[in-house]
Amino acid sequence: MVTPSSKSYFRVVDKSHRKYSAALKRARSRQAAMNLYWRHKREHEALLRRHLREEMVDLNLIKKKFK
């Protein structure tokens, strides 16, 4: 199920990936590329945590209807 919050999540992830890909092409060393990866990974994990938290709120609202 795609909700409005899911759509915004996908837009933010897409933007993050585009920024990462562009920066990776400009990387001048192996260490710079690795630093970009680790920064991107942290950002991606934070986005996913926030998205899952929002989905849990939606799920809890739906569960309350069944009680």
FENDA-V979241 format. One record per pair of residues at least 6 apart in sequence whose C-alpha atoms are under 7 Angstrom apart, sorted by sequence separation. I is the first residue (numbers start at 0). J is the second residue. If there is no record, write none. Layout:
<<I,J> <I,J>>
//
This chain:
<<26,32> <23,32> <23,35> <19,39> <8,50>>
//
